[in-house]
């Protein structure tokens, strides 16, 4: 079917808005469609337009981002540039079909990035009316604060850290303790009987049942908005099962208060809230030997990020 022109799209958007405003059941929706568009060819064009709007990957499969394109986008863009950031979200991190990226293996465990810009949340909510507050996909790690929850053995609690900060992070404050990051998605894993049995291609790995780790993958941002390291941060407020017992990610958030947190499935003897796993996305892959470095072994505070000075979009 031919693409609709700009005038068609404007008219279809008006019809879409009107049907949405009426909040109709199926029978009344079909009746309204016939009233607003008596001509069958017009209705067909509207349906194609609506399909392209709702699930663009079905009408334009060539626009589906590949894993290599996602890797290149993360490694190259200025996350503070509004246009570049929006393209990363719409074409990659929030797309209907999202490319996952193999990160590497530790023993008989293989890890991957499952893209999503929303997973972690700040310990406390900032004033949502603050015009300088960046979207929640940007957060800051405050390494001078150790929240009272979750539990941690007294011998491992850092006694020189406070329990709560009194300010948000600032997007161009290079001297701030910790760092600003952008959320990339969930850290997931599979476990094989031996390292040799782990999949070595996207096609093979798609047949495995991947499990969540409660760690999220993030890109640490430098002062000019470029990724300056890839980290994992443990989610202390994970979403639970929804009311229907479906997938995680749809239910309410519940703060972890016990001591069984921050333990990667491949390293049962380790526990950390934050660790660096690499310099850039291009370094990862099926054969990459993953390693946790720059580990922070106590809970850290996550804060919202505020735009200051001349802004961060360039």
N, C-alpha and C positions, 0 to 999 in steps of 0.2 A: 504494500500500500504506500502511496506517495506521502511524503512529509507534508504536514500542514504549514501554511505560511504564517507570518507574524500576526496578521489580522485574525486568522483562524484561532491562533493560540490565545490571543487576548480575549476573544469571544468565548472560547472554551473555558478559560479561567473564570470568567464571570458566571458561566453556567455551573461550573464545579462549585464555586463559592455559594451559589444560590441553593444547590442541592444539599450541600453540607449544612447550610443554615437551617434548612427545613427538618433535618434529622428524621428522614422517612424510613419506613419499613420497606421491604423488597417490593411489594405490590404497588405501593404509592410511589416508590422511586421510579419504577418502570413507567407508571402513568405520567409522572412529571417529565420524564425523558421524552415521551411521545408528544407532550404538550410543548415543550421547549424546542424540540427538534423533530418535526413531523417527517422530514425527509430521511429515508433509511441510510443513504450514503453519508449524510451529515452525522448521524448517530454512529456509524462505523468509524468515521474519522475521529469523533470524540472519544470513542472507546480506545482507539489506537493511541491517541494523545494521552488519555488517562493512564493507560498501561505504561507508556514511556515515562510518565511522571512518577508512577508508583514503583515500578520495577524496571528501571532503564536497562539492566543487564539482559533482559529477555528480548528487547527490541534492538539493542545495540551491543551485542556480545563483544564486539571488537574494542569496546571501551573498558572492559574489565581489566583492572590493573593486575599485572603479573607480580610474583614475589620479587623478581629482580628490579622491577620498576619501583616497588615500594621501598626496597632497600636503598636504591639510588635517591629517591625522594627524601627519605629521612636523613641520609648522610649529607645532602647538598642544600636543602632549603634553609631560609631564614625563618625560623618559627615565629618571629615577631612581625613578619611581613604578612599583613592580613590576607592578601590575595594568595600567596603561596600556602599559607596555613589553611585557608578554606579549601583549596584544591586537595591538600593532603587528607582533610577530613572527608570530603564528599566522594573522592575517588578511591580512597584507601581505608582509613580507619573507621568510617561510618558507612561504607558502601554496602549494598545488599549482598554482593559477593566479595568477600575480603580474602586477599591472598595471605596465607600464613607463611612464616619464615623459619626454617630450621636454624637453631642457635648453636647446637653442639651436643656433645655427649659427655657423661661422666660414668665410667664403667658400663653397666648394662642399662643405663637410663639415657634416653634422648629427650632433649628439650626443644620447644618451639615457642615462637611469638604468635599468639592468636590476637589479631588487631582489635583494638577498641580504645577510644579516647577517654573512657569513663570507667573507673574501677576503684581507685583510691579516693578518699575524701579527707578533708581537713578535720583536725581534732575538734575545732569549734567553728561555728558559722560566723562569717563577717557580715557587715551591713550590706545586704543585697542591693540597696539603693545607691551604694558607692559607685559613682560613674567611672572611677579609676580601677575597679576590680576586674581583673582578667577572668575569662571563663575558667571553670573548674578543671579543665584538662591541663591547665598550668597550676602547679603547686610548688611549694618550697619545703625543703627538709631543714629543720632547725636542729642542729646538732648540740646546742647548748641546753636543750630541754629534754627531760626524760619523764614522760607522762607516768602518773601513778599506776595506771592500768595499761597493759596487762601485768600479771604478776611476774616477778623475776627474783631468783634467789638473792638474799641480802648480800652475799659475797660478790655478786656480779652487778649490783646496782651502783651506778656512778654517783657518789655522795656529793660531788661538787656541781651537780646539775639541778636546775630548778624544775618544778613540776608543770609549769605553764608559762607561755610567753605572753607578752602584752601588746604585740603588734604583728601585722602581716609582713610578708617578705616584699621587697621592692625589686622591680624587674631589672634595674641597672645598678644595684648595689653590690659591687664586686667585693667589698670587705665584709659582707654579712656572713655570719657563721652558718655553714651548710651550703646548699645550692638550690637553684631553681631548676625545675624539670618539666617536661611535657610527657603526658601519659601516652604510651604506645599500644599497650594491650596486656593480656594475661600471659603468664608463664605457665605452659602446660607440659606434660611429660608422658612418656610411655616407658614401660619396663619390659625387657626381654629376659629370657633365661640366661643369655650370655651376650656379650658385646657383639659377637659375630652375627647374631640373629637380628640385630637392629636394622630397620629399613635404611636404604641409602638413596632413595629418590622420593619425590613428592607423591608419585603414583602409588608406590608401595606403602608409604606412611599414611596415606588417606584411608587405608583399609584397617588401621589400628584404632583402638578406642583410647583417645587422649583424655587425660585426667587433669584437673586443676591442681595447682600447688598452693594457692592463696598468695603467691608472689605476683606482682605486676612489673612489667618491663617499662622502663622510662628512659628518655633521652635527657641527659644533663645538658643544660643550655649555657653557653658562654655569654659574655656581655653583649655580643652582637647578634645573638639569636641562633647561632649555629650549634649543632650537637657536638658536645665535647666529651662524650663518654656515654656508654650504655650501662644502666644499672638495673638491679631488681630491688623492689621495696615490698615488704610484707604488708598485706592488707589487714589492718587491725579492726576493720569494720566490715567484714564480708557480708554479702547478701545471702540470705537463707533460701531454702526451697519455697516456692510460692504456695498459695493455699491449696492448689490442686496437686501438689506433689511433683511438679514438673522440674524444669531445669533450674539450676542455681542462676542467680542474676536477676530474678524477677521478684523475689520476696523481700522482706524488710531487712535492713542492715542491723546487725547485732554486734556490739563491741566484744572483742575477745578479752576475757578477764582472767583466764587460767594461764598456767605457765607453759602449755604445750603449743608454742607458736614459733614461727621463723625457722622451722627445721626442714631443709630441702629433702625430698624423698631419696636422693642418691647419697646423702651425707647425714645419716642419723645422729652422728656425734657432734654436729655443728648446729649453732643457733644464732641467727642474726636478723636484724630488721632491715638492713640495707647493705648491698654489696655491689661492687663494680664487676661487670662480666666482660667488658671489651671497650675498645676505643671507638669503633664504628661498626655499623651493621654489615658492611661488606666483608668483614673478617670472619663472620659466622658461616656455618654450613654443617652438613651431615657428619663430616669427618673432623670437625673442629673439636678440640679438647677443651671443654668449658671449665672455667675456674672462677671461684669467688675471691675477689681481692677487695682491699679497702673496706673490710667488713666492720659494721657497727653492731656490736653485740648487745646493746641495750635498746629498748624501744625509743623511737624518735618521734618528735612532733611534726606533723604536716600542717602547713598553713597556706591560706590563699595568697595570691600574688597581686600586688597593686602596681599599676602603671604610674610612673612619676616622671618628673623633669619634662623632657620634650617628647615623651612617649617612647614606645619600642618598635612601632611599625615604621619601616623605612622603605 
